[in-house]
Amino acid sequence: MRTDVGLTRRELLTNIAKAGVPAAMAATVGVKAVEAEESIPAPNVPLGLLYDATLCIGCKSCEVACNEANNTPADTDAEGLHEAPTDLNVFTRNIIKLYKPEGNSPSSFVKRQCMQCFDPGCAAGCPFEALYKDSDTGVVRWEGSRCIGCRYCTITCPYSVPRFQWRGINPLITKCELCSHRLARGLKPGCTSVCPTGAVIFGPRPALLLEAKRRIKNNPGRYYQDRVYGETDNGGTQCLYLSRVPFEKLGLPELGPEPVPAKQLRWQRRIYEYFALPAALYVGLVAVIRKNLAAHEEEAHQLEKETGLRPQL
C-alpha cells in the first residue's frame, strides 16, 4: 500500500491539464457562442421618436408628462415649485436642455432621453441581460429581476443615459422605455402626447426618417448639414434628431456608423479568451487538490485501521 500521497510536479501538471483542458474547451465554445450571437435581430416594428430642435420652445411639458406617465416624482427646485432637473436621473427619464453659445451663434434646446439604439451598448455591457431589446418594438428595456447592480450599463452607453438609483434597499436602473406600458395599451409615449409645437413626434422609425428628410428638403439651409442624427450614427438609433446647430453641441457625440458594441465586444472577446485558460487551470487545480485530499484521508484511515496507530500527517 502506498502511504505517500504527495504529488510530483509532473503528476500535478498532468492532472491539471486533464481537468483544465475540457474546461478551457468549454470556455472557448462559450466565447464562440458569444461571437455567433453578436448580431441583434431587427425588431418587427422599430418604434421611435423624431425630435426637431428647431421647433422646440423649451416649455418642458414633455418632462411633466413623462413623470406623470411613469408615476415618478417631479425633480423640482428647492421650493418644490418648478421642474428643475439638471440632467437625466432616477426621477427624470426625459429632459430638455439649453445650448447657449457665446456671441451671435444660434442657441438651441435639446431633448435628451434613451436613443433606443439598434445595437445598444447598455445591453451589450450587461452580463446578465437585464437590459435587452424588445423583439417587437425595438425598445431597450430593463428587467430588474436579472440586474445585479453592477452599473456597467452606465459605462458602456455612449450617450450616458442609464442612471442608477443609489438610494433604497433594491436599487434600480432608470431610463426611457418609450412608455412601453402605454404602448401596450395603444397609447403614445407621454412626452409626445403633449408637445404644443410638434417638436417631438412618435411613430415607426421608417416613417419618422421619411418625415425628417421631407423637412430637410422643404427647408433648405435650416438644418445642420442637412443631416438626420441617428440614421446611421452608432449603427442607427430609433430616436432621430434634426438641429440647426452641430449635434455634438447638443450632447450627441460623433460616433461614426459602426455601433459601439461591435467595437467593445471585440475587446471583451479577447479578454474572455485570455482569461479562459487561467480560469480553467484554476478550476483544474482545485479539482486535483480536492481529489488528492480525499485520497489522503482514505489512506490515513486505512493505515490507522491496520496498525492501530494514528499516522503523523
C-alpha positions as CSV (number, residue, x, y, z in Angstrom):
1,M,0.0,0.0,0.0
2,R,1.2,3.5,-0.8
3,T,1.3,5.8,2.1
4,D,3.0,8.7,0.4
5,V,0.1,10.7,-1.2
6,G,2.3,13.6,-2.2
7,L,2.3,14.6,-5.9
8,T,5.3,15.1,-8.1
9,R,5.4,18.3,-10.2
10,R,4.8,16.2,-13.4
11,E,1.8,14.5,-11.8
12,L,0.4,17.8,-10.7
13,L,0.7,19.4,-14.1
14,T,-0.7,16.3,-15.8
15,N,-3.7,16.2,-13.6
16,I,-4.3,19.9,-14.0
17,A,-4.1,19.5,-17.8
18,K,-6.6,16.6,-17.7
19,A,-9.1,18.7,-15.7
20,G,-8.3,22.0,-17.3
21,V,-8.4,21.2,-21.0
22,P,-12.1,20.3,-21.1
23,A,-12.9,23.4,-19.1
24,A,-10.9,25.5,-21.4
25,M,-12.6,23.9,-24.4
26,A,-16.0,24.7,-22.8
27,A,-14.9,28.3,-22.2
28,T,-13.8,28.6,-25.8
29,V,-17.1,27.3,-27.0
30,G,-18.8,29.9,-24.9
31,V,-16.7,32.6,-26.4
32,K,-17.6,31.4,-29.9
33,A,-21.2,31.3,-28.9
34,V,-20.9,35.0,-27.9
35,E,-19.4,35.8,-31.3
36,A,-22.3,34.0,-33.1
37,E,-24.9,35.9,-31.1
38,E,-23.4,39.4,-31.6
39,S,-25.8,40.5,-34.3
40,I,-29.0,41.8,-32.9
41,P,-32.1,40.8,-34.9
42,A,-34.1,43.7,-36.3
43,P,-37.3,44.3,-34.4
44,N,-40.6,43.7,-36.1
45,V,-41.8,47.3,-35.9
46,P,-39.0,49.6,-34.7
47,L,-40.7,52.4,-33.0
48,G,-39.1,55.7,-32.0
49,L,-39.2,59.5,-31.8
50,L,-38.3,62.3,-34.2
51,Y,-37.2,65.4,-32.3
52,D,-36.8,68.7,-34.3
53,A,-34.8,71.1,-32.1
54,T,-35.7,74.0,-34.4
55,L,-39.4,73.6,-33.3
56,C,-38.8,73.2,-29.5
57,I,-39.6,76.2,-27.3
58,G,-38.3,74.6,-24.1
59,C,-41.6,74.6,-22.3
60,K,-40.8,71.3,-20.5
61,S,-44.3,69.9,-20.9
62,C,-42.7,66.7,-22.0
63,E,-40.9,66.4,-18.7
64,V,-44.1,66.8,-16.7
65,A,-45.9,64.3,-18.9
66,C,-43.1,61.8,-18.6
67,N,-43.2,61.9,-14.8
68,E,-47.0,61.5,-14.8
69,A,-46.9,58.6,-17.3
70,N,-44.2,56.8,-15.4
71,N,-45.6,57.6,-11.9
72,T,-42.3,59.2,-10.8
73,P,-42.0,62.2,-8.6
74,A,-41.0,65.5,-10.2
75,D,-37.4,66.7,-9.8
76,T,-38.2,70.2,-8.6
77,D,-36.3,73.2,-7.2
78,A,-35.7,73.7,-3.6
79,E,-39.2,75.1,-3.0
80,G,-40.8,72.3,-4.9
81,L,-42.5,74.7,-7.3
82,H,-40.8,74.2,-10.6
83,E,-39.5,71.3,-12.8
84,A,-35.7,71.8,-12.4
85,P,-33.7,68.7,-13.2
86,T,-30.2,69.4,-14.3
87,D,-29.7,66.1,-16.1
88,L,-31.2,62.6,-16.5
89,N,-31.5,60.9,-13.1
90,V,-33.6,58.3,-11.3
91,F,-36.6,60.6,-11.4
92,T,-36.0,62.1,-14.9
93,R,-36.1,59.9,-17.9
94,N,-36.6,62.8,-20.3
95,I,-35.1,66.3,-20.1
96,I,-35.0,69.5,-22.1
97,K,-31.6,71.2,-22.0
98,L,-30.4,74.5,-23.5
99,Y,-27.4,75.1,-25.6
100,K,-26.4,78.8,-25.4
101,P,-23.1,79.7,-27.0
102,E,-21.3,82.9,-26.6
103,G,-21.5,85.6,-29.3
104,N,-24.1,85.6,-32.1
105,S,-24.2,81.9,-32.8
106,P,-27.7,80.4,-32.6
107,S,-28.8,78.7,-29.4
108,S,-30.9,75.6,-29.3
109,F,-33.0,73.4,-26.9
110,V,-32.4,69.7,-27.0
111,K,-34.5,66.8,-25.7
112,R,-32.4,64.0,-24.1
113,Q,-33.7,60.5,-23.4
114,C,-32.7,57.0,-24.3
115,M,-31.7,56.8,-28.0
116,Q,-33.1,53.2,-28.4
117,C,-30.0,52.1,-30.4
118,F,-30.3,49.3,-32.9
119,D,-27.3,47.7,-31.2
120,P,-27.4,49.1,-27.7
121,G,-24.2,49.5,-25.7
122,C,-26.0,49.2,-22.4
123,A,-27.4,45.8,-23.3
124,A,-24.1,44.6,-24.7
125,G,-22.4,45.6,-21.5
126,C,-24.9,43.9,-19.2
127,P,-23.6,40.5,-18.1
128,F,-27.0,39.1,-17.2
129,E,-29.1,40.6,-20.0
130,A,-31.1,42.7,-17.5
131,L,-31.1,45.3,-20.4
132,Y,-32.4,43.9,-23.6
133,K,-34.0,44.9,-26.9
134,D,-37.7,44.1,-27.3
135,S,-38.1,42.0,-30.4
136,D,-41.3,43.6,-31.5
137,T,-40.8,47.3,-30.9
138,G,-37.0,47.6,-30.6
139,V,-37.4,49.4,-27.3
140,V,-34.5,48.8,-25.0
141,R,-36.0,47.6,-21.7
142,W,-34.7,46.8,-18.2
143,E,-35.6,43.6,-16.3
144,G,-35.0,44.2,-12.6
145,S,-35.0,40.5,-11.6
146,R,-31.9,40.0,-13.7
147,C,-30.0,43.1,-12.5
148,I,-27.1,42.7,-10.1
149,G,-26.5,46.4,-9.7
150,C,-23.0,46.4,-11.4
151,R,-23.8,49.6,-13.2
152,Y,-21.7,48.5,-16.2
153,C,-24.6,49.7,-18.5
154,T,-23.9,53.3,-17.3
155,I,-20.4,53.0,-18.6
156,T,-21.0,51.2,-21.9
157,C,-23.8,53.5,-23.1
158,P,-22.1,56.1,-25.4
159,Y,-24.9,58.6,-24.6
160,S,-24.7,58.3,-20.8
161,V,-28.4,57.5,-20.4
162,P,-29.0,54.7,-17.9
163,R,-29.0,56.1,-14.3
164,F,-28.5,54.1,-11.1
165,Q,-30.7,54.6,-8.1
166,W,-28.2,54.9,-5.2
167,R,-30.9,55.2,-2.5
168,G,-33.1,52.3,-1.4
169,I,-32.8,48.7,-0.5
170,N,-33.3,47.4,-4.0
171,P,-31.6,49.9,-6.3
172,L,-33.0,50.4,-9.8
173,I,-31.7,51.3,-13.2
174,T,-33.8,54.1,-14.7
175,K,-34.0,55.0,-18.4
176,C,-36.7,55.9,-21.0
177,E,-38.5,52.9,-22.4
178,L,-40.8,54.9,-24.6
179,C,-43.5,54.4,-22.0
180,S,-43.8,50.7,-23.0
181,H,-46.7,50.3,-20.6
182,R,-48.6,52.9,-22.6
183,L,-47.6,51.4,-26.0
184,A,-49.1,48.1,-24.8
185,R,-52.5,49.9,-24.4
186,G,-52.2,51.6,-27.8
187,L,-51.2,55.0,-26.4
188,K,-48.3,57.3,-27.3
189,P,-45.3,57.9,-25.0
190,G,-46.2,60.6,-22.5
191,C,-43.7,63.1,-23.9
192,T,-45.1,63.0,-27.4
193,S,-48.7,63.4,-26.3
194,V,-48.4,67.0,-25.0
195,C,-45.8,68.8,-27.2
196,P,-47.5,72.1,-28.3
197,T,-45.3,72.7,-31.3
198,G,-44.9,69.1,-32.6
199,A,-41.2,69.3,-31.9
200,V,-41.3,65.6,-30.9
201,I,-43.4,63.0,-32.7
202,F,-43.8,59.3,-32.3
203,G,-44.1,56.5,-34.8
204,P,-42.4,53.7,-36.8
205,R,-38.8,54.6,-37.5
206,P,-39.1,54.3,-41.3
207,A,-42.0,56.8,-41.3
208,L,-40.1,59.2,-39.0
209,L,-37.0,59.1,-41.2
210,L,-39.1,59.9,-44.3
211,E,-40.6,62.8,-42.4
212,A,-37.2,64.1,-41.3
213,K,-35.9,64.0,-44.9
214,R,-39.1,65.7,-46.1
215,R,-38.4,68.6,-43.7
216,I,-34.8,68.9,-44.8
217,K,-35.9,69.0,-48.5
218,N,-38.6,71.6,-47.9
219,N,-36.5,73.9,-45.7
220,P,-33.1,74.3,-47.4
221,G,-30.4,75.8,-45.1
222,R,-32.4,75.3,-42.0
223,Y,-30.8,72.1,-40.7
224,Y,-27.2,71.3,-39.8
225,Q,-25.5,69.6,-42.7
226,D,-29.0,68.5,-44.0
227,R,-28.5,65.5,-41.8
228,V,-30.7,63.3,-39.6
229,Y,-28.8,62.3,-36.5
230,G,-29.4,58.6,-35.7
231,E,-30.0,57.5,-39.3
232,T,-26.6,55.8,-39.3
233,D,-24.8,57.1,-36.2
234,N,-23.7,54.4,-33.9
235,G,-25.2,51.8,-36.2
236,G,-28.6,53.6,-36.2
237,T,-30.9,54.7,-33.5
238,Q,-34.7,54.7,-33.2
239,C,-34.7,58.2,-31.8
240,L,-33.8,60.7,-34.6
241,Y,-32.8,64.3,-34.4
242,L,-32.9,67.4,-36.5
243,S,-31.0,70.5,-35.5
244,R,-29.7,73.9,-36.7
245,V,-26.5,73.6,-34.6
246,P,-23.8,70.9,-34.6
247,F,-25.1,67.8,-32.9
248,E,-22.1,67.4,-30.6
249,K,-23.1,70.8,-29.1
250,L,-26.3,69.2,-28.0
251,G,-24.6,66.3,-26.3
252,L,-24.9,63.9,-29.3
253,P,-21.4,62.5,-29.9
254,E,-20.0,61.8,-33.3
255,L,-19.6,58.0,-33.1
256,G,-19.4,57.1,-36.8
257,P,-21.6,54.4,-38.5
258,E,-20.2,51.4,-36.6
259,P,-22.1,50.6,-33.4
260,V,-20.2,50.9,-30.2
261,P,-20.9,47.3,-29.0
262,A,-19.2,45.9,-32.1
263,K,-16.0,47.7,-31.1
264,Q,-16.4,46.8,-27.4
265,L,-17.3,43.2,-27.8
266,R,-14.1,42.6,-29.9
267,W,-12.0,43.6,-26.9
268,Q,-14.3,41.7,-24.5
269,R,-13.9,38.5,-26.6
270,R,-10.1,38.9,-26.4
271,I,-10.3,39.3,-22.6
272,Y,-12.5,36.3,-22.3
273,E,-10.1,34.3,-24.5
274,Y,-7.0,35.3,-22.5
275,F,-8.7,34.6,-19.2
276,A,-10.4,31.3,-20.2
277,L,-7.3,29.2,-19.9
278,P,-6.1,30.6,-16.5
279,A,-9.6,30.2,-15.1
280,A,-9.8,26.7,-16.4
281,L,-6.4,25.8,-14.9
282,Y,-7.5,27.2,-11.6
283,V,-10.6,25.0,-11.7
284,G,-8.5,22.1,-12.6
285,L,-6.1,22.8,-9.7
286,V,-9.0,23.0,-7.2
287,A,-10.3,19.7,-8.5
288,V,-6.9,18.0,-8.2
289,I,-6.4,19.2,-4.6
290,R,-9.8,18.1,-3.5
291,K,-9.3,14.7,-5.2
292,N,-6.0,14.1,-3.5
293,L,-7.1,15.3,-0.1
294,A,-9.9,12.8,-0.3
295,A,-7.4,10.0,-1.2
296,H,-5.1,11.1,1.6
297,E,-7.8,10.9,4.2
298,E,-8.9,7.5,2.9
299,E,-5.4,6.0,3.0
300,A,-4.8,7.5,6.5
301,H,-8.0,5.9,7.8
302,Q,-7.0,2.6,6.3
303,L,-3.5,2.8,7.8
304,E,-5.0,3.6,11.2
305,K,-7.3,0.6,10.9
306,E,-4.5,-1.8,10.0
307,T,-1.8,-0.6,12.6
308,G,-3.9,0.8,15.3
309,L,-1.7,3.9,15.2
310,R,-2.6,7.4,14.0
311,P,-0.2,8.4,11.2
312,Q,1.8,11.6,11.6
313,L,0.2,13.9,9.0
